[in-house]
Amino acid sequence: MSLNEKEDLLNDVRLTCMDSAKFGLRFSEEILGKNFDVNRKHQYTVVDFWTTACTRCPEALDHLNGMAATHEYENTFFISICCGSLEEGIGAGCDPAREIRDRAGGLNPRWNDMDGHYHTDVEGKEILKKVFGFRTVPFYAVFSKDGDVLQTGGPKSIDWDALRIEPNAVSKKNVTTERQLNNDVSPASNNVFMIDEDF
């Protein structure tokens, strides 16, 4: 599949933002930063594809959230995309994903140190699987700030160290977040997680 064919397919993937409830958003604009200015200041974008049927995906998202909370990854934009499934039911939209995200209790939902949470329907999931070639979740795609795919794969195949900032770089994020102080999230530091689940 050519790059142009992949770009055309990705343009057909529609997303719903779980935070703002905006729907009909295009993958190429929201995720690849074509019209998303916040993304342009980051060197990398990590997209975590997951499903509500995946029992281990929330744990993987907990880990990514921990990474997002540290200064080591402040140059990385962390996004999750929940891929819809027929088991959720027609018209369920992002409600099942929101329920999992809200299970943390308290005032803030889980994964609030990440930069964005989206949902796509079954059709969008099938396009994403075709473009990125994944069959298990969680699955990651790492993009450059220009939208080029740098890495893809499961948690074991991503070179997380390559995404870290230079040791002497100035930190813009708080090193310890309120959630870390409350022991809700442990810092990512050198922990690499190993989770894969078929869907």
C-alpha positions as CSV (number, residue, x, y, z in Angstrom):
1,M,0.0,0.0,0.0
2,S,1.4,3.4,-1.0
3,L,1.8,6.3,1.3
4,N,-0.9,8.2,-0.6
5,E,-3.3,5.3,-0.2
6,K,-2.6,5.1,3.5
7,E,-3.1,8.9,3.9
8,D,-6.5,8.6,2.0
9,L,-7.6,5.8,4.2
10,L,-6.6,7.6,7.4
11,N,-8.5,10.6,6.3
12,D,-11.6,8.4,6.3
13,V,-11.2,7.4,10.0
14,R,-13.6,9.5,12.1
15,L,-13.0,10.1,15.8
16,T,-15.0,11.3,18.7
17,C,-13.1,13.2,21.4
18,M,-14.0,11.6,24.7
19,D,-13.2,14.9,26.6
20,S,-15.1,17.4,24.5
21,A,-17.7,15.0,22.8
22,K,-16.8,16.5,19.5
23,F,-17.5,14.0,16.8
24,G,-16.7,13.5,13.1
25,L,-13.0,14.5,13.7
26,R,-10.5,13.3,11.1
27,F,-7.6,11.1,12.2
28,S,-5.2,13.0,9.9
29,E,-6.1,16.4,11.4
30,E,-6.5,15.5,15.1
31,I,-3.8,13.0,15.5
32,L,-1.2,13.8,12.9
33,G,-1.2,17.5,13.7
34,K,-2.2,18.9,10.4
35,N,-4.6,21.3,12.1
36,F,-3.7,20.6,15.8
37,D,-1.2,23.2,16.9
38,V,-0.6,21.7,20.3
39,N,1.0,18.7,18.6
40,R,3.5,20.7,16.6
41,K,5.6,21.6,19.7
42,H,6.1,18.0,20.5
43,Q,8.8,15.9,18.8
44,Y,6.7,12.7,18.9
45,T,3.2,11.5,19.1
46,V,2.4,8.1,20.6
47,V,-1.0,6.7,19.8
48,D,-2.3,3.8,21.9
49,F,-5.0,1.8,20.1
50,W,-7.1,-0.2,22.6
51,T,-10.6,-1.7,23.0
52,T,-13.1,-2.0,25.8
53,A,-13.0,-5.8,25.4
54,C,-9.2,-5.8,26.2
55,T,-8.9,-6.6,29.9
56,R,-5.2,-5.5,30.0
57,C,-5.5,-2.3,28.0
58,P,-6.4,-0.1,31.0
59,E,-3.2,-1.2,32.7
60,A,-1.2,-0.3,29.6
61,L,-2.9,3.1,29.6
62,D,-2.0,3.6,33.3
63,H,1.6,3.0,32.3
64,L,1.4,5.5,29.4
65,N,-0.2,8.0,31.7
66,G,2.7,7.6,34.1
67,M,5.1,8.3,31.3
68,A,3.1,11.3,30.2
69,A,3.4,12.7,33.8
70,T,7.2,12.7,33.8
71,H,9.6,15.3,32.4
72,E,11.4,12.5,30.5
73,Y,8.6,12.4,28.0
74,E,7.6,16.0,27.9
75,N,8.5,16.2,24.2
76,T,5.9,13.4,23.5
77,F,2.2,13.8,22.9
78,F,0.3,10.8,24.3
79,I,-3.1,9.9,22.8
80,S,-5.4,6.9,23.2
81,I,-7.9,5.7,20.6
82,C,-10.5,3.3,21.8
83,C,-11.5,1.2,18.7
84,G,-15.2,0.3,18.7
85,S,-16.4,-3.3,18.6
86,L,-19.6,-5.0,17.8
87,E,-19.8,-6.3,21.4
88,E,-20.4,-2.7,22.5
89,G,-23.5,-2.5,20.5
90,I,-24.6,-0.3,17.7
91,G,-24.7,3.3,18.6
92,A,-22.8,2.8,21.9
93,G,-20.2,5.3,20.7
94,C,-17.6,6.1,23.3
95,D,-19.7,5.5,26.4
96,P,-18.2,2.1,27.3
97,A,-14.7,3.6,27.0
98,R,-15.7,6.6,29.1
99,E,-17.1,4.2,31.8
100,I,-13.7,2.4,32.0
101,R,-11.9,5.7,32.1
102,D,-14.2,7.0,34.9
103,R,-13.8,3.9,37.1
104,A,-10.9,5.5,38.9
105,G,-13.3,7.4,41.1
106,G,-12.8,10.9,42.5
107,L,-13.2,14.1,40.6
108,N,-10.7,13.3,37.8
109,P,-11.0,10.4,35.3
110,R,-8.1,8.0,34.7
111,W,-5.3,8.9,32.4
112,N,-5.6,12.7,32.9
113,D,-1.9,13.3,32.3
114,M,-2.3,12.1,28.7
115,D,-3.0,14.6,26.0
116,G,-6.1,13.3,24.4
117,H,-8.6,10.4,24.3
118,Y,-10.6,9.5,21.3
119,H,-13.0,6.8,20.1
120,T,-13.5,5.4,16.6
121,D,-16.2,3.0,15.4
122,V,-15.8,-0.5,14.0
123,E,-15.3,0.9,10.5
124,G,-12.5,3.2,11.7
125,K,-10.9,0.3,13.6
126,E,-10.8,-1.8,10.5
127,I,-9.1,1.0,8.5
128,L,-6.6,1.5,11.3
129,K,-5.9,-2.2,11.4
130,K,-5.4,-2.3,7.6
131,V,-3.1,0.8,7.6
132,F,-0.9,-0.1,10.6
133,G,-1.2,-3.9,10.3
134,F,-2.2,-4.7,13.9
135,R,-4.2,-7.6,15.2
136,T,-3.7,-7.3,18.9
137,V,-4.1,-4.5,21.4
138,P,-2.7,-2.6,23.0
139,F,-0.9,-1.5,19.8
140,Y,1.2,1.6,19.4
141,A,2.1,3.9,16.5
142,V,4.8,6.5,17.1
143,F,4.8,9.5,14.8
144,S,7.2,12.3,14.2
145,K,6.0,15.9,14.5
146,D,5.7,15.9,10.7
147,G,3.3,12.9,10.8
148,D,5.8,10.2,9.6
149,V,5.4,6.8,11.2
150,L,8.6,6.1,13.2
151,Q,7.6,2.9,15.1
152,T,4.7,0.5,15.3
153,G,4.0,-2.5,17.4
154,G,3.0,-3.9,20.8
155,P,4.5,-2.7,24.1
156,K,7.5,-5.0,23.8
157,S,8.5,-3.7,20.3
158,I,8.5,0.1,20.9
159,D,11.8,1.7,21.8
160,W,10.6,3.9,24.6
161,D,14.1,5.1,25.4
162,A,14.3,6.7,22.0
163,L,11.4,9.0,23.0
164,R,13.0,10.4,26.1
165,I,14.3,13.9,26.1
166,E,17.9,14.8,26.5
167,P,19.1,14.5,30.1
168,N,20.0,18.2,30.3
169,A,16.8,19.5,28.7
170,V,14.7,22.0,30.7
171,S,11.5,20.5,32.2
172,K,8.2,22.1,31.5
173,K,6.0,19.5,33.2
174,N,5.9,18.9,36.9
175,V,8.1,16.0,37.7
176,T,5.7,14.8,40.3
177,T,2.0,15.2,39.7
178,E,-0.8,15.3,42.3
179,R,-1.8,11.8,41.3
180,Q,1.8,10.5,41.9
181,L,1.8,12.1,45.3
182,N,-1.4,10.3,46.1
183,N,0.2,7.0,44.9
184,D,-2.4,6.7,42.1
185,V,0.3,6.6,39.4
186,S,3.9,5.5,39.6
187,P,6.5,7.3,37.5
188,A,7.4,5.4,34.4
189,S,11.2,5.9,34.6
190,N,12.7,2.6,33.3
191,N,9.7,0.4,33.6
192,V,8.7,-1.3,30.3
193,F,5.4,-3.1,30.2
194,M,4.6,-6.2,28.3
195,I,0.9,-6.6,27.4
196,D,-0.7,-7.9,24.2
197,E,-4.2,-9.1,23.7
198,D,-5.9,-10.3,20.6
199,F,-9.2,-8.7,19.4
